[in-house]
Amino acid sequence: MNWYMQVLKKYATFSGRARRKEFWMFYLFYLIIVVVLSVIEWMIGIPGILTGIYSLALIIPSIAVTVRRLHDTGRSGWWWWILLVPVIGAIVLLVFMVLDSQPGDNEYGPNPKAAAA
């Protein structure tokens, strides 16, 4: 949960780098919360309301952590826009997200792995 809160503290921080662990742990907790909200919505009969509000509230930090993750792999945050290319764009972005960090410092900042070690 610490990784999730760390991303929320950097709500609209598009500069710097994000480790794979930070990125994937954020999305894991995001998914868990969406599933829980969906079950609650189903139980009380208001499908899509709570998950929609939650998703809208977290769209900026979701984009921000993705941009920082791209920076960690040595790519510009503008690569986020590849999602507009149907199917292929999502696959390319997924590949970028699973790649290891660029070793050492890069133009986006110091390696977060080195800072954590």
GIVENTA-V697691 format. One record per pair of residues at least 12 apart in sequence whose C-alpha atoms are under 8 Angstrom apart, sorted by sequence separation. I is the first residue (numbers start at 1). J is the second residue. D is the distance in whole Angstrom. If there is no record, write none. Layout:
I:J:D  I:J:D
This chain:
38:50:8  37:50:6  38:51:6  67:80:7  80:93:7  37:51:6  66:80:7  79:93:8  7:22:8  34:51:6  63:80:8  3:21:8  4:22:7  3:22:5  7:26:7  34:54:8  4:25:6  3:25:6  4:26:5  3:26:6  4:27:8  73:96:7  1:25:8  4:29:7  4:30:8  70:96:7  73:99:7  70:97:7  73:100:7  74:101:8  1:29:7  69:97:7  73:101:5  74:102:6  72:101:5  73:102:5  72:102:6  66:97:8  74:106:7  74:107:8  74:108:8  72:108:7  71:108:6  72:111:7  23:65:6  23:66:7  23:69:7  18:65:7  12:60:6  13:61:8  11:60:7  12:61:6  20:69:7  11:61:5  14:64:5  18:68:5  19:69:6  10:61:7  13:64:6  14:65:7  17:68:4  18:69:5  12:64:6  13:65:8  15:67:8  16:68:6  17:69:6  8:61:6  11:64:7  14:67:6  15:68:6  17:70:8  18:71:8  19:72:7  7:61:7  14:68:6  17:71:5  18:72:6  16:71:7  17:72:5  16:72:8  7:65:7  20:97:7  20:98:7  20:100:7  20:101:8  19:101:7  17:108:7  16:108:5  17:109:7  15:108:7  16:109:5  17:110:8  19:112:6  16:110:8  17:111:7  18:112:7  19:113:7  17:112:7
